[in-house]
Amino acid sequence: MATDETLLFHLSDIHFGLEDNRALDWVKQEIAEKKPAAVAITGDLTMRARHHEFAAATRWITSLQAPVTVEVGNHDMPYFNPFERFFTPYRRFRGMEELVEREIDLPGLAIVPLKTAVRAQPRLNWSKGWITDAALAKCLAAIDALPAGTCALVAAHHPLREVGTEGTALTRHGGKALAELARRPVAAVLSGHVHDAFDIMEETVHGRVRMIGAGTLSQRVRSTPPSFNELSWNGEELKVRVRNLADVRTRDMMIDDVPEDATPPRNPGEPVAPVRQVPRTDPPVH
């Protein structure tokens, strides 16, 4: 990698409680050796937001040898304590509070958070994304305050795609957010949630926005092995490599579109689609 390139790692959906320890040990070693300028973790740190899951997540994340920013995923909201979910939903992040929705400023590039996980919403499936006016305004204000010539990487948990009908859309108000981001210097929107990697250009009324999704580092695989994204930024171009221990090529790790049903299997070992075993024709990407 050229010395003028900035290296970043994009992780997501670790799901402590059903984490893949082999993958986590490997990623931690990669961070120690490659020393990325920052690590963006786009939510779902835990499986059921239990105290012991958050304790394990905190130990692992705070041990990483790099600046880290963490987004809140739908699995990180208290499941079994309604009072806590509504009144102190981020209490269990203690020990890494300063990392939650943290903006990271790098030369010519900034990671800016956009919250998509809410404590409640007017539909039955609260696992899907919802962007409030306040969350979008906070994100846009942060981008508008960046120094001239600085691009933003927007970090969110849910993909900003309104897949599905009005009632079942994957992320409500995602289209509005994308249209506003298209008017600003945004290199890409980073997200997770679907447990498979993707790299998609989304059209809006104000132009195109690049959406980059990271896979999972848990046992809850969907159609690809556990993985993370390695991003490199040279001031003009953002490159993505999907790193995995199965030696599957980047283009074969990426799904073609964001699925309407983004629910991974409930139990490890029960993928909703077979894990891809692709004949290798190029060098390993892990």
N, C-alpha and C positions, 0 to 999 in steps of 0.2 A: 504494500500500500504506500502511495506517495506521502511524503511528510506533510504536505499541505492539506491532506484530507482529515476530516474529523470522523472518528469511529464511535458508533453508538450501538448499544444492544437494546433490543425491544423484546421484552418477555411478557407473557400473559397467562392467565388461568392456571396458576400453580396448584390451587386447590389443596392446601395443606389439610390433611385428613384422608386424602386419596392422592397424595403427591407421588411422583416417580423419583425416588431417591437417586437412582443411577443417573438420571438426566440432570438432577439438581447438582450433584457432585461434579459432573462434567461442566455444567454452565459456570459454577463457582470457580473452577480451575481455569476456564477460558477467560473469565473476567480478570483473575489474578495475573494471567500471562499476557493478555492482549491490552489490558488497561484502557478500556473504552473511556471516552470523555464523559459519558453519562449512561445510565441504565434507566429506561422507562418501563415500568411495570403497569400494564393497563388492566388492572383489576382482577377480581376473583382470586384473592390470595388464599381464601379458605373454602372449605366445602359447605359448612353450615354455620359459619360465624361463631363457632364454639370458642370458649376461652383458651382451651389447650391448643386449638388450631391456630389462633392468633399468636399465642406464645411461640409456637414453632415457626410461624411465618416471620415474626419479629426477630427471632434469633438468626434466622438465615439471611434475611434482607439486610439487617444491620451489620452483618459480618462481611458483606460484599465490599471489595476494595475499589469503589467507584462512587461518584455522586449518583444518588437514586431519587427518582420521583415515582410516586405511587398513586394510581387512580383507584377509586372505590368501585367494586363490582357489585352486581345484585346479590351474589352469594356472601358478600361481606356485611350485609345488613342483618341485624339480629333476627333470627327465624322464630325463636321460641319465647321471646320476651317482648310482647307488643308495646309495653310501656317504654322500654329502652329503645325500641325501633323508632318510635315517634318522637321521643324527647331527647335522647342522647345516643343517636345512631352510630356515632363514631367513637364512642367511649372505649371500645375494645381495641382501637388502634394505639392505645397507650404504649409507649416505648418507641414508637416511630411516628408520632404525631407530626413532627416537623417535615416528614417526607410526603405526607398526604397532600395531593394537589399542589405540589411544589413546582414553581417555575424554575427552570435551569437555563441560565444564560451562557452561551458559548460564543466564540468568535463567529459572527455572521449568522448565527442560528440560535434559536431559543425554543425550549420545550414548554408549551403553554397548556395547562389543563382545561378540560371541558367536562363538567360533571354530567353524566347521563343516568346514573342510578339514583332513584328517589325513594324516600321512605314509604310513599303511598301514591297511587294514581287511580283515576276513575275507570279502571277495567280490571277484570279478574286476574289476569296474568301480570304480576308485578315484577317478573323476571326480565321483562323487556325494557328497552330504554325510553326515557322521557327527558327532554331538554326543556327546562323551565326558562322563562324570559330572563330571570335573574342570572342563571348559570351562563346563558349565552352572552348576556351583556358583560358579565365579568370577563369571559374569555376574549371577547372582541376588544374590550378596553385594554386588556393586557397586550394584545397584538398591536393595537394602535399606539401604544406607549413605547414600543420597541424602537431602538435607534434606526435611523434611515439606513437602508441597505441590509437590514437583518430580516431573515426569513423565519417563519414559525413552523414548528412541528406541533400540531395539536394532538394532545393525548386524551383519549376517551376510552371508556370500557366498551360500549356498544357501537357497532358500525353505524354511521349516520345515514343509513339507507332505510327509507320507509317501505320495506318489503311487506306485502300483504295488504289486507283491506284496512279501512279506517279503524276498525275495532281491534285488529290483530297486528297492526304495523309493528315491525321490529323496533323502530325507534321513532316515537312521535316527535314531530317538529324537527326531525333530522334534515328534511329537505330545506326548511327555512335556514337552519344552521349552515348547511353546505352552501346555499346561495350567498349568505353573508361572508363566509370564509373565502368564496371565490373572488370577492372584491378586495381581498387583502393578500399580502405576500406570504402565502401558506404553501410550504413545500409538500406537505402531506398531512393527512389525519391518521394517526396511529390508533388501533383499537384491538380488541380481542373478542371474547364471548362465543365465537362460533367454533373454536377449537381446531380450526384449519387456517393455514396462511392464505392470504390473497393480496393482490396488487391490482387495483381497478381504478380507472378514470371515470369519474361521475360527472355527467353534464348537468349544469344548472342554468338558470336564466342569465346569470352573470358570468358564465364561463365554466371551465372544468376544474375539478378538485380531485386530487389523487387520494385514494383511500388504501391504506396498508394495514393488513390484519396479521397478527401473530398467532401461532398455534398454541397448543397447551404443553405444559410441563408436568402434567398429571397422568394418572392411569385412565382418565376418562377421554380416551381418544375417540375421534369421530371417523375420519377417513384417511388420516395420515399419522405417522409416528410422532411422538413428542418432539417439539422443536422450539427454536426461537429465531428472531430475525437479527441479522447483523447488517447495520446500515452504515454507509459511508457517504460523506457530504464533502464536496470539493468547492463549495461556494456557488455552484451553479446546478449541479446534478446530484440527485439522491439515488444511490444504488442499494439494492436489497439482495441479500443472500439468506436463504432459509437453511439454518444450520440444524442438523439432526444426526443422531447416532446410527441411523440405518443406511447412510450413504445414498439417500434418494436425492436426485437433482432438484435444484430450486424450482424449475418450471413444473416438475411433476409433484412437488409438495403443495403447489398453489391451486386452490379451487378457482373455477372460472367466474363464479358469481356468488354473492352472499345469499345463503339459503333462507327461505321464509321460515322454515322450522329449524332454528339454530340450537335445538336442545340436544346435548350429547347424551350418551347412554347413562342410565342411572347407576349401573354397576360396572366396575372394570372387567374387561374380558368380553363385553357385549357391545361391540361397536355397531353403530347404525349402518355402516357400510364397511366392507373389508378394508383393512389397512393396505395401502398400495405397495406392491412389490414390483418395482420398475427395473427392467434390465439396465444395467449401468453402461453408458457409452461415453461418459466424460469423467474427469477427475472428481474425487469426493468433495462434497461441499461442507462437510463438518469439520 
